[in-house]
Amino acid sequence: MTALPDDTLAEHLRECLMELLVARGPGRSICPSEVARLLGQRKGWRWQDLMRPLRTVAAALAEIGLIEATQHERVVDIRDVRGPVRLRLHSIVAR
């Protein structure tokens, strides 16, 4: 289980990530760098320094089923995958 950091940075990352995902809407995805760039701009931080903590936060949110990470349209485990990913709200499909 990925521990969800309970520090101020993690909280800022979670809030910004969810803000962008909700604004984008169901079924739509974002690039993690969009979160890092927006938060970096708001706080005066280097967005590149936010990417690793952001992936940790995203992994924890994916683990609890809130979001999904995708690569080439396939759901992946963000902790294990290399390369670019997209993030989206977890889709609930009624059967």
Secondary structure, DSSP 8 states (H G I E B T S, - for coil): ------SHHHHHHHHHHHHHHHHH-TT-EE-HHHHHHHHHHHHT--GGGGHHHHHHHHHHHHHTTSEEEEETTEEE-TTT--S--EEEE------
